[in-house]
Amino acid sequence: MISWILSSTKIQFKENYDVINVNAGVPQGSILSPKLFNIFINDLITMINDILGVRVFAYADDIAIIADSRWRLVETIKLITNWCLSNYMSLNKNKSFIMFIPKNKRRS
């Protein structure tokens, strides 16, 4: 089934341009695409949870990470970066951000 999905994936940028076969990734817009992508990144999610103890929430191609320390966050970002390089993926830095929420400190 996977080979059928990849063999039937073609793109064309404009009407007068050649059709290009795509032999990587998942077809955009397919009903199976989110599930296939989740299967593809499952090892990344497992590594983040098991190695660093960081909570990960993933839906389709969005990932939210909740780390309890700056060190864990930096290590998680390094792990994700290395995983992406190893799996021919790229991160969109324009769509990525870090939100720091400090612990409440009581004033006396």
C-alpha positions as CSV (number, residue, x, y, z in Angstrom):
1,M,0.0,0.0,0.0
2,I,2.8,2.4,0.9
3,S,4.5,1.8,-2.5
4,W,1.2,2.5,-4.2
5,I,0.8,5.8,-2.4
6,L,4.3,6.9,-3.2
7,S,4.2,5.6,-6.8
8,S,1.0,7.6,-7.5
9,T,2.3,10.9,-6.1
10,K,3.1,13.5,-8.7
11,I,3.4,17.3,-8.6
12,Q,3.2,20.0,-11.2
13,F,3.9,23.6,-10.3
14,K,2.2,25.3,-13.2
15,E,0.1,24.1,-16.1
16,N,2.9,24.3,-18.7
17,Y,5.6,22.6,-16.5
18,D,6.5,19.0,-16.5
19,V,5.0,16.6,-14.0
20,I,7.5,15.4,-11.3
21,N,7.3,12.1,-9.5
22,V,7.6,12.4,-5.8
23,N,9.2,9.4,-4.0
24,A,9.3,10.7,-0.5
25,G,6.8,12.1,2.0
26,V,3.1,11.6,2.2
27,P,0.5,12.9,-0.3
28,Q,-0.9,16.2,0.8
29,G,-4.6,16.2,1.2
30,S,-5.0,12.5,1.4
31,I,-7.1,11.1,4.2
32,L,-4.2,8.9,5.2
33,S,-1.6,11.6,5.3
34,P,-2.0,12.7,9.0
35,K,-1.9,9.0,10.2
36,L,1.1,8.2,7.9
37,F,3.0,11.2,9.2
38,N,2.2,10.3,12.8
39,I,3.6,6.8,12.1
40,F,6.7,8.4,10.5
41,I,7.5,10.6,13.5
42,N,6.5,8.1,16.2
43,D,10.1,7.2,17.0
44,L,10.9,10.9,17.6
45,I,8.0,11.3,20.0
46,T,9.1,8.1,21.9
47,M,12.7,9.4,22.1
48,I,11.6,12.7,23.5
49,N,9.4,11.1,26.1
50,D,11.7,8.2,27.1
51,I,15.2,9.9,26.9
52,L,14.4,13.4,28.2
53,G,11.1,12.9,30.1
54,V,9.6,15.8,28.2
55,R,5.8,15.8,27.5
56,V,5.0,15.9,23.8
57,F,1.6,16.7,22.2
58,A,1.3,15.9,18.5
59,Y,-1.5,16.4,16.0
60,A,-0.8,15.9,12.3
61,D,2.3,17.9,11.6
62,D,2.2,20.1,14.7
63,I,4.1,19.3,17.9
64,A,3.9,21.0,21.3
65,I,6.6,20.3,23.8
66,I,6.4,21.0,27.6
67,A,9.7,21.0,29.4
68,D,10.2,21.7,33.1
69,S,13.7,23.2,32.7
70,R,15.7,25.2,30.2
71,W,18.2,22.3,29.9
72,R,15.5,19.8,28.9
73,L,14.1,22.2,26.4
74,V,17.5,22.8,24.8
75,E,18.3,19.1,24.7
76,T,14.8,18.4,23.2
77,I,15.5,21.0,20.4
78,K,18.9,19.4,19.7
79,L,17.3,15.9,19.6
80,I,14.6,17.1,17.2
81,T,17.1,18.9,15.0
82,N,19.3,15.8,14.7
83,W,16.3,13.6,14.1
84,C,15.2,15.9,11.3
85,L,18.6,15.9,9.7
86,S,18.7,12.0,9.9
87,N,15.2,11.7,8.4
88,Y,15.6,14.3,5.6
89,M,13.1,16.7,7.3
90,S,13.4,20.4,7.8
91,L,12.0,22.6,10.5
92,N,10.2,25.8,9.6
93,K,11.8,28.4,11.9
94,N,9.2,31.0,10.9
95,K,6.4,28.8,12.3
96,S,8.3,27.7,15.4
97,F,8.4,29.6,18.7
98,I,9.2,29.1,22.4
99,M,6.9,30.4,25.1
100,F,8.4,30.6,28.6
101,I,6.0,30.5,31.5
102,P,7.8,31.0,34.8
103,K,6.6,29.4,38.0
104,N,4.5,31.6,40.3
105,K,6.5,33.1,43.1
106,R,4.7,34.2,46.2
107,R,5.5,37.7,47.5
108,S,5.8,38.1,51.2
